[in-house]
Amino acid sequence: LAEPLPPVNGHEAIAVSQAVHFDFNPFEWSGLQLAQCASAVLSTGQSIAELQIPTQELGVWIKTISSCYSSENSYHNFHHAFSVMAVSAVLIEEGAGHYVQGIGALGTLVGALAHDAGHPEYNNDYLIKTKHPLALRYNDRSVLEMMHAAIVFDILDQPDANFAKGMETAAFSQLRKSVVGVILATDMQAHSRFASGLRELLDKRDGEPEEPTTAHRELLQECVVKAADLANPAFCWELCQDWARRITLEFHNQANREKARGLPFMDFMEHHPDNTVALCKLQIGFSSFVVAPYWKLLAELFPKLKSRPEQLDSNVEEWKRIKAAAEEAGA
């Protein structure tokens, strides 16, 4: 197991208020700085501070989970994991905290930080097509997400990393349900179910939010991490563009791997991010038809978030402008 997190001697520590922000750029910081900040977020957040999580065990767990992310991955790395946790914390602060509290909040943020642990850079479809041992183990269902969730508790099972050791059985069961639920929610195969859940919640709400039911709390925990995982198109333009190139490079690498093995591949994954027109087309389509409708539902539920769909729309227009210029230059 990893040792407890060392101090960031000689390096600036990241303030929680600085990191829990939509336009925080994790690539300006080291993995150790991010891990230290993650420990602060998980132990001092307003809705979970009262749980009194042991900081040494939490530090070991965070350091170990961070080591499960490959720095070779352009997108699915610990910087992405931290970003998803930080945005989840923002969403809790900006309205979702009505539903996401206490152990549920802890589970949401833990799951967010661990939601891609062990990611191999290629997706569930590739694992299934190649009959990968993980696909066989998890019966072709949410293969990566099942693996990510299992890693959380494999590490937590080690005494030095068991930050939940003081919890009662019922509390631990609630934590585990939250963590597993939010990680499985990041499978895009389940996307429409969560969009429908948000719409149904909005349709039922009349005026001020009522006391949430357990089902609504669980739904919003999962919707928060899903939204954070899809937040890149709603970031400021600089971050939006950077993340777009990173995920497109991973798609390109997978398509090349599939072609080399004689496997079918998705056309949209083939192009390198240096193919400007293809990159723009991919981002315009994904942002407009997948991310925007979901985030607009979330902003309708939590009005403090309305600037995010507006930023997303602005980014789409920028992608369209770049695409038109590239097409004209190539004509």
C-alpha positions in Angstrom: 0.0 0.0 0.0 1.0 3.6 -0.5 2.3 5.7 2.4 0.2 8.6 3.7 0.2 11.7 1.5 3.5 13.6 2.1 3.4 17.4 2.5 3.8 19.4 -0.7 7.1 20.9 0.4 8.4 23.5 -2.0 5.2 23.5 -3.9 2.1 25.6 -3.6 -0.9 23.9 -2.0 -4.2 24.2 -3.9 -7.0 25.9 -1.9 -10.3 24.0 -1.9 -12.0 27.2 -3.0 -9.7 27.5 -5.9 -10.2 23.9 -7.1 -13.9 23.7 -6.6 -14.6 25.8 -9.6 -15.8 25.1 -13.1 -12.8 26.7 -14.7 -10.1 25.1 -12.6 -7.4 23.7 -14.8 -5.9 20.5 -13.1 -3.1 20.3 -15.7 -1.5 23.3 -14.0 -0.8 21.2 -10.9 1.0 18.0 -10.1 -0.7 14.7 -9.1 0.5 15.1 -5.5 -1.0 18.6 -5.3 -4.3 17.3 -6.7 -4.2 14.4 -4.3 -3.6 16.7 -1.3 -6.5 18.9 -2.4 -8.8 15.9 -2.9 -8.1 14.9 0.7 -9.1 18.4 1.8 -12.3 18.4 -0.3 -13.3 15.0 1.0 -12.7 15.8 4.7 -13.8 19.4 4.9 -16.7 19.7 2.6 -19.7 21.4 4.4 -22.0 18.4 4.1 -19.4 15.7 5.1 -17.1 17.4 7.7 -19.3 16.1 10.5 -18.6 12.5 9.5 -15.0 13.0 10.9 -13.3 10.9 8.3 -9.8 9.8 9.6 -7.4 11.8 7.5 -4.4 9.4 7.5 -6.4 6.5 6.1 -8.2 8.8 3.7 -4.8 10.1 2.5 -3.5 6.5 1.9 -6.7 5.7 0.0 -6.4 8.8 -2.2 -2.8 8.2 -2.9 -3.5 4.6 -3.8 -6.5 5.3 -6.0 -4.5 8.0 -7.8 -1.8 5.4 -8.6 -4.4 3.4 -10.4 -4.7 6.0 -13.1 -2.2 5.9 -16.0 -0.4 9.1 -16.7 0.0 7.7 -20.3 -3.7 8.2 -20.9 -4.2 11.6 -22.5 -7.8 11.8 -21.1 -8.6 9.1 -18.6 -6.0 10.1 -16.1 -6.0 11.3 -12.5 -6.4 14.9 -13.7 -9.7 14.0 -15.2 -10.7 12.2 -12.1 -9.9 15.2 -10.0 -11.9 17.4 -12.3 -15.0 15.2 -12.1 -14.7 15.3 -8.3 -14.3 19.1 -8.2 -17.2 19.7 -10.5 -19.3 17.3 -8.4 -18.5 19.4 -5.4 -19.5 22.6 -7.2 -22.8 21.0 -8.2 -23.4 20.1 -4.5 -22.7 23.6 -3.5 -24.8 25.2 -6.2 -28.1 23.4 -5.4 -27.7 19.6 -5.5 -26.8 19.7 -1.8 -30.5 19.8 -1.1 -30.5 16.1 -2.2 -26.8 15.1 -1.8 -25.8 15.3 1.9 -23.8 13.4 4.6 -22.7 9.9 3.6 -24.4 10.4 0.3 -22.2 13.4 -0.4 -19.1 11.5 0.7 -20.0 8.6 -1.5 -20.7 10.9 -4.5 -17.2 12.6 -4.2 -15.4 9.3 -3.5 -17.1 7.7 -6.5 -16.3 10.8 -8.6 -12.6 10.6 -7.8 -12.5 6.8 -8.5 -14.9 6.6 -11.4 -12.2 5.8 -14.0 -9.6 4.1 -11.8 -7.6 1.5 -13.8 -8.9 2.8 -17.1 -7.0 1.1 -20.0 -7.6 4.0 -22.5 -10.1 2.0 -24.5 -13.8 1.5 -24.0 -16.3 -1.2 -23.1 -17.0 -1.9 -26.7 -13.4 -2.8 -27.3 -13.2 -5.0 -24.3 -16.3 -6.9 -25.4 -15.2 -7.3 -29.0 -11.8 -8.7 -27.9 -13.3 -10.9 -25.3 -11.1 -9.3 -22.7 -11.0 -11.0 -19.3 -12.8 -8.1 -17.7 -15.7 -8.4 -20.2 -16.0 -12.1 -19.4 -15.9 -11.4 -15.7 -18.6 -8.7 -15.8 -20.7 -10.4 -18.5 -20.3 -7.6 -21.0 -22.3 -5.2 -18.8 -20.8 -1.8 -17.8 -17.5 -3.6 -17.8 -15.1 -0.8 -17.0 -17.5 0.8 -14.5 -17.8 -2.5 -12.7 -14.0 -2.7 -12.5 -13.7 0.9 -11.3 -16.1 0.3 -8.5 -14.4 -2.9 -7.4 -11.1 -1.1 -7.2 -12.5 1.4 -4.7 -13.4 -1.4 -2.2 -10.3 -3.5 -2.9 -8.3 -0.6 -1.6 -10.7 0.2 1.2 -10.4 -3.4 2.3 -6.8 -2.6 3.3 -6.6 -1.5 7.0 -4.2 1.4 6.3 -6.5 2.8 3.7 -9.9 2.1 5.3 -11.2 5.6 6.0 -14.7 4.0 6.6 -13.5 1.8 9.5 -15.4 3.7 12.1 -18.7 3.6 10.3 -21.7 1.5 11.5 -22.8 -1.3 9.2 -25.8 0.6 8.0 -23.7 3.7 7.2 -21.1 1.7 5.4 -23.8 0.0 3.3 -25.1 3.5 2.4 -21.6 4.6 1.4 -21.0 1.6 -0.7 -24.4 1.9 -2.5 -23.6 5.6 -3.2 -20.1 4.9 -4.6 -21.2 2.0 -6.8 -24.3 3.9 -8.0 -22.4 7.0 -9.1 -19.7 5.0 -10.9 -22.1 2.8 -12.8 -24.0 6.0 -13.7 -21.1 7.1 -15.8 -21.7 4.3 -18.4 -23.1 6.2 -21.4 -25.4 3.3 -22.1 -27.5 4.5 -19.1 -27.5 8.2 -20.2 -31.1 8.4 -21.3 -32.3 6.9 -18.0 -30.8 9.8 -16.0 -32.0 12.4 -18.4 -35.5 11.0 -18.0 -35.1 10.9 -14.3 -34.2 14.6 -14.2 -37.2 15.5 -16.4 -39.5 13.5 -14.2 -38.2 15.2 -11.1 -38.7 18.6 -12.7 -42.2 17.8 -13.8 -43.3 16.7 -10.3 -41.7 19.7 -8.6 -44.1 22.6 -7.8 -42.5 25.7 -6.3 -39.9 25.2 -3.6 -38.2 21.7 -3.4 -39.9 19.4 -1.0 -38.0 17.1 1.4 -36.2 14.6 -0.9 -37.2 11.0 -0.9 -34.4 8.3 -0.7 -35.0 7.6 -4.4 -34.5 11.2 -5.3 -31.4 11.5 -3.2 -29.9 8.5 -5.0 -30.9 9.8 -8.4 -29.3 13.2 -7.8 -26.1 11.6 -6.5 -25.8 9.7 -9.7 -26.9 12.6 -11.9 -24.3 14.9 -10.3 -21.3 12.6 -11.2 -22.7 12.0 -14.6 -23.0 15.7 -15.2 -19.5 16.3 -13.9 -18.2 13.5 -16.2 -19.9 15.3 -19.2 -18.8 18.8 -18.1 -16.0 19.4 -20.5 -18.1 21.0 -23.3 -19.4 23.5 -20.6 -16.0 24.6 -19.4 -14.3 27.8 -20.5 -13.2 27.6 -24.1 -9.5 27.0 -23.3 -10.3 24.0 -21.1 -13.1 22.7 -23.4 -10.7 22.7 -26.4 -7.9 20.9 -24.4 -10.2 18.2 -23.1 -11.8 17.7 -26.5 -8.4 17.1 -28.1 -7.4 14.7 -25.3 -10.5 12.4 -25.7 -10.3 12.5 -29.5 -6.7 11.3 -29.3 -7.8 8.3 -27.1 -10.6 7.5 -29.6 -8.0 7.7 -32.5 -5.6 5.4 -30.6 -8.4 2.8 -30.0 -9.5 2.9 -33.7 -5.9 2.3 -34.8 -5.7 -0.6 -32.4 -9.0 -2.0 -33.7 -7.9 -1.7 -37.4 -4.6 -3.4 -36.6 -6.5 -6.3 -35.1 -9.0 -6.5 -38.0 -11.9 -5.4 -35.8 -14.8 -3.1 -36.7 -14.4 0.5 -35.5 -16.6 3.6 -35.1 -16.0 6.1 -37.9 -16.1 9.1 -35.5 -13.2 7.6 -33.5 -10.8 7.2 -36.5 -9.7 10.8 -36.9 -6.6 12.3 -35.2 -7.4 15.5 -33.3 -5.2 17.4 -35.8 -8.0 16.8 -38.3 -9.7 20.1 -37.5 -13.0 19.6 -39.4 -13.5 16.1 -37.9 -12.7 17.3 -34.4 -15.2 20.2 -34.7 -17.9 17.9 -36.1 -17.5 15.5 -33.3 -17.6 18.2 -30.6 -20.6 20.0 -32.2 -22.6 16.8 -32.4 -21.7 15.5 -28.9 -22.1 18.9 -27.2 -25.4 19.8 -28.9 -27.3 16.5 -28.8 -25.9 14.7 -25.7 -24.4 17.2 -23.2 -26.5 20.3 -23.8 -30.0 18.7 -23.2 -28.7 17.1 -20.0 -27.1 20.2 -18.6 -30.1 22.3 -19.4 -32.3 20.0 -17.4 -29.8 20.3 -14.5 -29.7 24.1 -14.8 -33.5 24.2 -14.8 -33.5 22.2 -11.6 -30.7 24.3 -10.1 -30.8 27.8 -11.5 -27.4 28.8 -10.2 -26.0 26.6 -12.9 -27.5 28.5 -15.9 -24.1 30.0 -16.9 -22.9 26.5 -17.8 -25.4 25.8 -20.7 -24.7 29.3 -21.9 -20.9 28.6 -21.9 -21.6 25.3 -23.7 -23.6 27.1 -26.4 -20.8 29.6 -26.8 -18.3 26.8 -27.2 -20.5 25.1 -29.9 -20.5 28.4 -31.8 -16.8 28.6 -31.6 -16.4 25.0 -32.9 -18.7 25.9 -35.8 -16.6 29.0 -36.6 -13.4 27.0 -36.6 -15.0 24.3 -38.7 -16.2 26.8 -41.3 -12.8 28.4 -41.5 -11.0 25.1 -41.9 -13.4 24.0 -44.6 -13.0 27.3 -46.5 -9.2 27.0 -46.2 -9.3 23.4 -47.6 -11.8 24.2 -50.4 
